[in-house]
Amino acid sequence: MLLYENLAHEFSTLISDGHMRPGDRLPSVRHLAQQRKLSISTVVQALRSLESRGMVEARPQSGYFVRRRPARMLETAPGHAGMAPDQPVQPVDVGLSRRLVEVLHANEAPDMVPLGSALPATELLLAPRLNRLYASVARRQPRILAGSSHGDLNEAPLLRAITHRALEWGCTIAPEEIIVTNSCTEAMTLCLRAVTRPGDTVAVESPTYYVMLQLLEAMGLRALEIPTHPVTGISLDALELATRERKVAACLLIPNGANPLGSLMPDAAKQRLADLLAARDVPLIEDDIYGDVCFTGARPRPVHAFDTHGNTMLCTSFSKTVSPALRIGFVAAGRRTADIVLQKTLTSGKTNPLTQRVIAELMESRGFDVHLRTLRRRLADQVARTRDAVARYFPVETRVTDPQGGLVLWLELPPEVDCSALHQRAIAAGIAFVPGEMFSASGQYRNCLRLACGQPWSERIDDALRRLGGLCVA
């Protein structure tokens, strides 16, 4: 651990174990720095880390204090706690799309409190600035929308912006391996089409993002659900066993800020994952859409940065950081670039060149990094406030993740709570969320749910969580 992480872990343990109680004052920043022989900035970083997790709060002119009862943290792989390490998982067919569409449609009804959709609020993103950039680029290049191409898929300024930005992630991406896509979902779709055939098995985290399961279902692929830790990510021991026992056509994973757990794989685990899959010739499709909204200090490196074999296809988009309406992303495809280019050419052709130029100018502007820092801070605060409300309003047995990134929380309720039935009651009360079984191909997690934390905190959200907690015991 880094120095600030060690200090934050020490205090989080004291708080979680009840040795420091709500309302207790922490030692001052200056005292901690002198006592532990740390810099002021290291101590402040540790305290802010605890604050973003909802464990302490800063009071003006007074210092830091333990917040009210912290939420009970989910510390084991949900749904897999009783599984023996050498017990292989089995692939299953996916069949959740019809039920999922019903859930998502209900969540989008008018006047619903939006705790279902994992998108930042409009006011946190950059729509006004995008409007100005679109007008500026179109004025300077009036013929940019005059034609199209199925061969020349990328705009050079965006390739430069992506390769420069990747260097800041500790990741070298060659311009020639980039294919600009209409979204992260299209990027993952192209990758799956390039490396799988109907009936193949694809390994996924468990729980995993429901859109990934929809893609597998639409392509006639089977899901191999691998137990996943809520802090450190997918179990590499279970994945090693699974890929040893059977043919796995690909892995489809979210190593940074996973949806729905918010887990973050340590660098050593990313290296081991890259080496394992390369040695067994199992392609990795890496969804890095939450990499820019992780809360752990420096922007985490993707697995692609640890892969020296060209085996990783890095997929992302700008829907969580700029605007979901842009419909633009990319894949850095490694040694499978030609296969992805073929799939893109056969399906949708070139992604809107005007939008490519707009996002390139935005990425290279001086204010973009300021925007990302502000967005991360706002999202971390919203996640922490939601965790605090869960601790106050939900049954005492409820366990909740402590996300390392993203904008969602995963709750494990008492075993007797059926979250699909709870969802129906919540919709009738005007509250949206996504039941846990939507994140599993095999119907696990019926007593779990995902809360989205993309909206700025308000009395309306606090009241909705209070009412939802009451519905859990209704």
Long-range contacts (C-beta under 8 A, 24 or more apart in sequence): 2-297, 3-38, 3-42, 4-42, 4-43, 4-45, 4-46, 4-49, 4-297, 5-46, 5-49, 7-32, 7-36, 7-38, 7-42, 7-43, 7-46, 8-46, 8-47, 8-49, 8-50, 11-46, 11-50, 11-55, 11-56, 12-50, 12-53, 12-55, 15-50, 15-55, 15-56, 15-66, 15-70, 16-70, 16-73, 20-66, 21-66, 22-66, 22-67, 22-68, 22-69, 23-65, 23-66, 24-65, 24-66, 25-62, 25-63, 25-64, 25-65, 26-56, 26-63, 26-64, 26-65, 26-66, 28-63, 29-63, 45-297, 49-295, 51-384, 52-295, 52-380, 52-381, 52-383, 52-384, 53-384, 53-387, 53-402, 54-383, 54-384, 54-385, 54-387, 54-388, 54-391, 67-388, 68-388, 68-391, 68-392, 69-391, 69-392, 70-387, 70-388, 70-391, 71-387, 71-388, 71-390, 71-391, 71-398, 71-399, 71-400, 72-391, 72-396, 72-397, 72-398, 72-399, 72-400, 73-230, 73-399, 73-400, 73-401, 73-402, 74-230, 74-399, 74-400, 74-401, 74-402, 74-410, 74-412, 75-230, 75-231, 75-399, 76-229, 76-230, 77-206, 77-227, 77-228, 77-229, 77-230, 77-235, 78-207, 78-230, 78-261, 78-410, 78-412, 78-445, 78-448, 79-206, 79-207, 79-227, 79-440, 79-444, 79-445, 79-448, 80-206, 80-227, 83-227, 83-238, 85-237, 85-238, 86-241, 88-241, 88-242, 88-245, 88-246, 89-224, 89-225, 89-226, 89-227, 89-238, 89-242, 90-224, 91-201, 91-222, 91-223, 91-224, 91-246, 92-222, 92-223, 92-224, 92-225, 92-441, 92-442, 93-222, 93-223, 93-441, 94-213, 94-214, 94-216, 94-217, 94-221, 94-222, 94-223, 94-441, 95-217, 95-441, 96-210, 96-213, 96-214, 96-217, 96-437, 96-438, 96-441, 97-214, 97-217, 97-218, 99-438, 100-210, 100-214, 100-438, 103-423, 103-434, 103-435, 103-438, 104-434, 106-423, 106-427, 106-432, 107-427, 107-432, 107-433, 107-434, 108-432, 109-427, 111-430, 112-427, 112-430, 112-431, 112-432, 113-430, 113-431, 113-432, 113-460, 113-461, 113-464, 114-432, 114-452, 114-454, 114-455, 115-431, 115-432, 115-433, 115-451, 115-452, 115-453, 115-461, 115-464, 115-465, 115-468, 116-432, 116-433, 116-434, 116-452, 117-432, 117-452, 117-454, 118-259, 118-406, 118-407, 118-408, 118-450, 118-452, 118-454, 119-319, 119-320, 119-324, 119-407, 119-452, 119-454, 120-320, 120-321, 120-375, 120-379, 120-407, 120-454, 121-454, 121-455, 121-456, 123-456, 124-375, 124-378, 124-379, 124-454, 124-456, 125-321, 125-322, 125-323, 125-375, 126-322, 126-323, 126-362, 126-371, 127-323, 127-325, 129-362, 130-322, 130-323, 130-326, 130-358, 130-362, 133-358, 133-361, 133-362, 134-354, 134-358, 136-361, 137-354, 137-357, 137-358, 137-361, 138-354, 141-354, 141-357, 144-353, 144-354, 144-357, 145-353, 145-354, 148-349, 148-350, 149-349, 149-350, 150-345, 150-349, 150-350, 151-345, 152-350, 153-179, 153-180, 153-341, 153-344, 153-345, 153-349, 153-350, 153-351, 154-178, 154-179, 154-180, 154-350, 154-356, 155-180, 155-353, 155-356, 155-357, 155-360, 157-356, 157-357, 157-360, 157-361, 157-364, 158-330, 158-356, 158-357, 158-359, 158-360, 158-363, 160-360, 160-364, 161-359, 161-360, 161-363, 161-364, 162-330, 162-332, 162-363, 164-364, 165-363, 166-332, 168-299, 169-291, 169-299, 169-300, 169-301, 169-302, 169-305, 170-301, 170-305, 171-301, 171-302, 171-304, 171-305, 171-314, 172-305, 173-304, 173-314, 173-332, 174-332, 176-337, 177-310, 177-332, 177-333, 177-334, 177-337, 178-330, 178-331, 178-332, 178-333, 179-330, 179-331, 179-333, 179-337, 179-340, 179-341, 179-344, 180-328, 180-329, 180-330, 180-350, 180-351, 180-356, 181-315, 181-317, 181-328, 181-329, 181-330, 181-331, 181-344, 181-351, 182-327, 182-328, 182-329, 182-348, 182-351, 183-317, 183-319, 183-327, 183-328, 183-329, 184-287, 184-289, 184-315, 184-316, 184-317, 184-319, 184-329, 185-211, 185-215, 185-317, 186-329, 186-348, 187-313, 187-315, 187-316, 187-317, 187-329, 187-330, 187-331, 188-212, 188-215, 188-252, 188-285, 188-287, 188-315, 189-215, 190-331, 190-340, 190-343, 190-344, 190-347, 191-250, 191-283, 191-285, 191-313, 191-315, 191-331, 191-333, 191-336, 191-340, 192-216, 192-219, 192-221, 192-250, 192-252, 192-285, 193-219, 193-343, 194-336, 194-339, 194-340, 194-342, 194-343, 195-249, 195-250, 195-283, 195-285, 195-336, 195-339, 196-221, 196-249, 196-250, 197-249, 200-247, 200-249, 200-250, 201-246, 201-247, 201-248, 201-249, 202-248, 202-249, 202-250, 202-251, 202-252, 203-239, 203-242, 203-243, 203-248, 203-250, 203-251, 203-252, 203-253, 203-282, 204-251, 204-252, 204-253, 204-441, 205-233, 205-234, 205-253, 205-254, 205-258, 205-261, 206-439, 206-440, 206-444, 207-260, 207-261, 207-410, 207-436, 207-439, 207-440, 207-444, 207-445, 207-448, 208-252, 208-254, 208-258, 208-259, 208-439, 208-440, 209-254, 209-258, 209-259, 209-260, 209-287, 209-439, 210-434, 210-438, 210-439, 212-252, 212-287, 213-439, 213-440, 213-441, 215-252, 216-252, 216-441, 221-249, 223-441, 223-442, 224-248, 225-440, 225-441, 225-442, 225-444, 228-258, 228-261, 228-263, 229-263, 230-261, 230-262, 230-263, 230-401, 230-402, 230-410, 231-263, 231-264, 231-402, 231-404, 232-263, 232-264, 232-265, 232-266, 232-269, 233-258, 233-263, 233-264, 233-265, 233-269, 234-265, 234-273, 236-269, 236-272, 236-273, 236-276, 239-273, 239-276, 240-276, 243-276, 243-277, 243-280, 243-282, 244-280, 248-280, 248-282, 249-282, 249-283, 250-282, 250-283, 250-284, 250-285, 251-277, 251-282, 251-283, 251-284, 251-285, 252-285, 252-287, 253-284, 253-285, 253-286, 253-287, 253-303, 254-286, 254-287, 254-288, 254-289, 254-290, 255-286, 255-288, 255-302, 255-303, 256-288, 256-290, 256-291, 256-294, 256-300, 256-302, 256-405, 257-290, 257-291, 257-293, 257-294, 257-300, 257-403, 257-404, 257-405, 257-406, 258-290, 258-406, 259-290, 259-406, 259-408, 260-401, 260-408, 260-410, 260-434, 260-439, 260-450, 261-401, 261-403, 261-410, 262-383, 262-401, 262-402, 262-403, 262-404, 262-405, 262-406, 262-408, 262-409, 262-410, 263-401, 263-403, 263-404, 264-294, 264-296, 264-300, 264-404, 264-405, 265-303, 267-301, 267-306, 270-301, 270-302, 270-303, 270-305, 270-306, 271-306, 273-303, 273-306, 274-303, 274-306, 274-307, 274-308, 274-309, 274-311, 274-312, 277-311, 277-312, 278-307, 278-308, 278-309, 278-311, 281-311, 282-311, 283-311, 283-312, 283-313, 283-336, 284-311, 284-312, 284-313, 285-313, 285-315, 286-312, 286-313, 286-314, 286-315, 287-315, 287-316, 288-314, 288-315, 288-316, 289-315, 289-316, 289-317, 289-319, 289-320, 289-329, 290-320, 290-405, 290-406, 291-316, 291-405, 292-320, 292-321, 292-372, 292-376, 293-320, 293-321, 293-372, 293-375, 293-376, 293-379, 293-405, 293-406, 293-407, 294-376, 294-404, 294-405, 294-406, 295-376, 295-379, 295-380, 295-383, 295-403, 295-404, 295-405, 296-404, 296-405, 300-405, 304-332, 304-334, 307-334, 309-334, 309-335, 310-334, 310-335, 310-336, 311-335, 313-340, 318-359, 320-407, 321-371, 321-372, 321-375, 322-359, 322-362, 326-355, 326-359, 327-352, 327-355, 328-352, 328-355, 328-356, 328-359, 378-456, 379-406, 379-407, 379-453, 379-454, 381-457, 382-407, 382-453, 382-454, 382-455, 382-456, 382-457, 383-407, 383-408, 383-409, 383-453, 385-453, 385-457, 386-451, 386-453, 386-457, 386-461, 386-465, 389-461, 389-462, 389-465, 389-466, 390-451, 390-465, 390-469, 392-466, 392-469, 393-465, 393-466, 393-468, 393-469, 393-470, 394-468, 394-469, 394-472, 395-469, 395-472, 395-473, 398-472, 407-452, 407-453, 407-454, 408-450, 408-451, 408-452, 408-453, 409-450, 409-451, 409-453, 410-436, 410-448, 410-449, 410-450, 411-448, 411-449, 411-450, 411-451, 412-445, 412-447, 412-448, 413-447, 413-448, 413-449, 413-472, 414-447, 414-472, 415-447, 416-447, 417-447, 417-472, 418-446, 418-447, 419-445, 419-446, 419-447, 419-448, 419-449, 420-446, 422-449, 422-471, 422-472, 423-449, 425-471, 425-474, 426-468, 426-471, 429-467, 429-468, 429-471, 430-464, 431-464, 431-467, 431-468, 433-468
